[in-house]
Amino acid sequence: MKTTTPFQNLSTQIEQVIQDHIAASYKAAAAAVEQAFSLATAGRVAAPRALRAEPTGRHRAPTEMAALGERFHQVVCARPGETMSVLAAEVGVSARELTRPVMHLKRAGQIRSVGERHLTRYFPLAG
């Protein structure tokens, strides 16, 4: 007949608790993996609201862009050599809103810019 000591009894109980914990963890992990794959095969999951790309702004009509470019060109002709912040205030819009109209004016050869970043100055071109 074998007798067990309190130490052996405690050791057996600890082993049983560890085995139960491992089995429960395995079941939880398997359920999580199953759920993840079932969502992936069910269809595309929509991205959370915070991660979706929001529209950066509205699209302006070509006529509005042309009018804005024309107003900017008139201001540049009246005040050559000024910075974008000064010219944008004269036009009545933000400097950010003038980015694309200025690009079109440069490509058309109506204005030129000298300098970089906040030191950029704008000049009209004869044409």
N, C-alpha and C positions, 0 to 999 in steps of 0.2 A: 504494500500500500504506500502510495506516494502522498506526502503531506506538502502543502504549499505554504510558503512563508508569506507574511504580509507584503514583503517587497516584491515577490513574484506575482502576487495577486494585483498589486498596484501597477506593475509593469504590463500585465495582460490588459488591464482596463485602459491604460494609456494607449497601447497599441490599437485597441478596438476604437477608441475615440478618433485616433489619427486615420484609421481605415475608413470610418464613417465620414469624416471630413473630406478625405480624398474622393470618395464616391459621390458625395453631394456636389463638390466642386466640378467633377467630371460631368455630372448630369446638367449642371447649370451652364457650363461651357458648351456642351453639345446642343442644348436648347437655344442658346444665343447664336451659335453658328447656323443652326437650322432656320431660325427666324431671319437672319441676315440673308441667307441664300433664297429663302422664299420671297422676300421683298425684292431681291434683284431679279428673279425670274418672273415676278408678277408684273413688272413694268418699271419704267424709269421713276425713280423717287425724286420728287421736287426738292430743290435745294432750299435750305432754311431761308427765311425772308432776309436775314441780315447778310447772307452771302450772295444773294442775287445781284446782278449788275443793274443798277438803276440808270435810267436815261439821264445823260448829262445835261440835257437842255432840249429846247424845242428846235425844230428845223425851220430855218428862215427861208422865205421864198426868194428866188433869184432876183426879183425886182427890188425886194427889201435890201438884199445884199448890195445890189448895184447902187441904190440910193444912199446907203450908208457909206459905200466907197466914194461916191461922188462928194458927199458932205466932207469926208475926211480929206479928199484931194483939195477941196476949196480951202479948208483950214490950213493945210500944209502950204498952199500957195500964199496964203495971207501971213503965215508965221513959219517960214522955213528955218530949219535947224533946231526945232523944239523936240522935246522928249515925248514919248507916247502918253505919259500921264497928263501933260499939259494939253496935248492935242485932243485926247479923249474927253477931257473936261470941256473943251471948246465945242466938240461935236455933241456932247450931252449923253454919252454912253460910257461904259467901263472899257478899260484897255483890253480886257479879255474879249469883249464883243467885237473889237476891231481886228482881231488876229487874222481872220480869213479875208475880210475885205482888203486889208493892207497887203496880204499875200497876192491877191488878184491884181492889185494896182502895181505891185512890183513886177509881176510877170508880164503885165501889159506895157511896162516901160514908162509909166506915168510918174512914179516916185522912186527914190532910192533911199537906202538907209546906210548910215555910217556909225560904227561902234558896235558894242555888244551889250546884251542884257539891259540893265536899267540905264546905261549910258548911251543907248542908241538914239541917234538924231535922224530926222526925216527931212528930205529935201525934194522939191518937185523937179521933174525933168522936162525940158522943153521938147515938145513933140507935136 
